[in-house]
Amino acid sequence: MLNMSTTIERCKNCGGPLQSLVSPCEYCDSLPGPLPSWRIPRDLPRPRVSNLGRYRVGDRQYLVHGGLAPGVFLARRDSPLTEMVILKVGEVQAEWERMRAVHRLCAGRFLGRLLPEPVHCALSDSGKRVLVYRWRREFQRTLASYSGRVPAEAGVWLSHRLLEQLHELHGLGFQHGNLTAEHMLAHSDAHGLMLCGWSHCRPGQGSDVADGLKAIAGTLVSNVPAPLRRLLTSARGSAFEVNEELKRVNAAVLGPRKFCPLSQLQ
């Protein structure tokens, strides 16, 4: 008996079927190849309106614009009162519960304004559970997309923003648990930082401080002053203690803080 099955090549960005291995995906306009670091395009691709690009999550429907990472999609709600969202598909129930708990604890705090905001979690029509986050337009790129290009002055600002958030998070009794450059979203004009990838969030402090600063160190240009690089790659102590030491080292080797917009690196 002849085997009539056919292998369908799929887009590594959004999962849609590819018509050609050299042409852009018709669903998200990405070129075939490895999945890039999370970077939202300035002009969002058209939402996919086929069944492949439509997610029903509980009683809500979403139209997918494209993939951001495996199992993570940029989408918008398919309703008159629409909104842009991030869909995270998979084992997300624990993340949903922990993120809601952290939000309740930090209501009105500095950290609360910078946390990803979970808005819905339910089974999709495919039987997989989906966690829906509200999209924050101002945070569009991961630090991984700046690898090796961040000036020392900007790295100090980003490190302060990270340590301030970790100080509050740890004070509430929680840790992020998986701080990598892919899980830190940068505001390119204001040196703001938002943490994503909260699936490992749990009680405790863990190695957040060391892991987060090493991730930032990996994005810096090569000529960073040695004392600053040593601090970022071998930090010890609480987020508050390391932040105070960072202020001292910065003043000694770089002088007064200098604002350096990351938008200049694009």
Backbone hydrogen bonds, N-H to C=O, Kabsch-Sander energy under -0.5 kcal/mol:
donor,donor_aa,acceptor,acceptor_aa,energy
4,M,2,L,-0.8
8,I,6,T,-0.5
9,E,7,T,-0.6
11,C,16,G,-3.2
15,G,11,C,-1.5
18,L,9,E,-3.0
25,C,30,S,-3.0
29,D,25,C,-2.0
40,I,140,Q,-1.9
44,L,42,R,-0.8
48,R,64,V,-3.3
53,G,50,S,-0.9
54,R,51,N,-1.1
55,Y,53,G,-0.5
55,Y,62,Y,-2.7
57,V,55,Y,-0.6
57,V,60,R,-3.1
58,G,56,R,-0.6
58,G,123,L,-2.5
60,R,57,V,-2.0
62,Y,55,Y,-3.1
63,L,76,R,-2.8
64,V,53,G,-2.9
64,V,62,Y,-0.5
65,H,74,L,-3.1
66,G,74,L,-1.4
68,L,69,A,-0.6
68,L,72,V,-3.1
69,A,72,V,-1.4
72,V,69,A,-2.7
73,F,87,L,-2.6
74,L,66,G,-2.7
75,A,85,V,-2.5
76,R,63,L,-2.1
77,R,83,E,-2.5
78,D,61,Q,-3.1
79,S,77,R,-1.6
82,T,80,P,-1.3
85,V,75,A,-3.0
86,I,133,Y,-2.8
87,L,73,F,-2.9
88,K,86,I,-0.5
88,K,131,L,-2.6
89,V,71,G,-3.0
89,V,87,L,-0.5
90,G,129,R,-2.4
92,V,90,G,-1.6
96,W,92,V,-2.5
97,E,93,Q,-2.1
98,R,94,A,-2.5
99,M,95,E,-2.7
100,R,96,W,-1.9
101,A,97,E,-1.8
102,V,98,R,-2.5
103,H,99,M,-2.4
104,R,100,R,-2.2
105,L,101,A,-1.8
106,C,102,V,-2.0
107,A,104,R,-0.8
109,R,106,C,-2.3
112,G,106,C,-0.6
113,R,109,R,-0.8
113,R,110,F,-0.9
114,L,111,L,-1.7
115,L,111,L,-0.7
117,E,134,R,-0.5
119,V,132,V,-3.1
120,H,132,V,-1.3
122,A,130,V,-1.7
124,S,128,K,-3.0
125,D,56,R,-1.1
127,G,124,S,-1.8
130,V,122,A,-2.9
131,L,88,K,-2.9
132,V,120,H,-3.3
132,V,130,V,-0.5
133,Y,86,I,-2.8
133,Y,131,L,-0.6
134,R,117,E,-2.7
135,W,84,M,-1.9
137,R,135,W,-0.8
139,F,136,R,-1.6
140,Q,138,E,-0.8
140,Q,186,A,-0.8
141,R,186,A,-0.9
142,T,38,W,-1.9
143,L,181,A,-1.1
143,L,184,M,-2.1
144,A,181,A,-1.1
145,S,142,T,-1.2
146,Y,143,L,-2.0
147,S,144,A,-1.3
149,R,146,Y,-2.4
149,R,219,T,-1.0
150,V,219,T,-2.7
155,G,151,P,-2.4
156,V,152,A,-2.1
157,W,153,E,-1.7
158,L,154,A,-2.5
159,S,155,G,-2.3
160,H,156,V,-2.4
161,R,157,W,-2.3
162,L,158,L,-2.3
163,L,159,S,-2.7
164,E,160,H,-2.4
165,Q,161,R,-1.7
166,L,162,L,-2.5
167,H,163,L,-2.3
168,E,164,E,-1.5
169,L,165,Q,-2.8
170,H,166,L,-3.0
171,G,167,H,-1.5
172,L,168,E,-1.2
172,L,169,L,-0.6
173,G,170,H,-1.4
174,F,169,L,-1.9
175,Q,202,R,-2.7
180,T,178,N,-0.9
183,H,180,T,-1.2
184,M,181,A,-1.1
185,L,194,M,-3.5
186,A,141,R,-2.8
187,H,192,G,-2.4
188,S,186,A,-0.8
190,A,187,H,-0.6
191,H,187,H,-1.3
194,M,185,L,-2.6
196,C,183,H,-2.4
200,H,197,G,-0.5
201,C,198,W,-1.7
202,R,175,Q,-1.4
204,G,173,G,-1.8
208,D,205,Q,-1.4
211,D,207,S,-2.8
212,G,208,D,-2.8
213,L,209,V,-2.1
214,K,210,A,-2.1
215,A,211,D,-2.0
216,I,212,G,-1.9
217,A,213,L,-2.6
218,G,214,K,-1.7
219,T,216,I,-1.8
220,L,217,A,-1.1
221,V,150,V,-2.2
224,V,221,V,-0.7
228,L,225,P,-0.6
229,R,225,P,-2.1
230,R,226,A,-2.7
231,L,227,P,-1.9
232,L,228,L,-2.2
233,T,229,R,-2.1
234,S,230,R,-1.3
242,V,238,S,-2.6
243,N,239,A,-2.0
244,E,240,F,-2.0
245,E,241,E,-2.0
246,L,242,V,-2.4
247,K,243,N,-1.8
248,R,244,E,-1.7
249,V,245,E,-2.7
250,N,246,L,-2.7
251,A,247,K,-2.1
252,A,248,R,-1.8
253,V,249,V,-2.3
254,L,250,N,-2.7
255,G,250,N,-1.3
262,L,188,S,-0.9
263,S,188,S,-1.9
264,Q,261,P,-1.3
265,L,262,L,-2.1
266,Q,263,S,-1.1
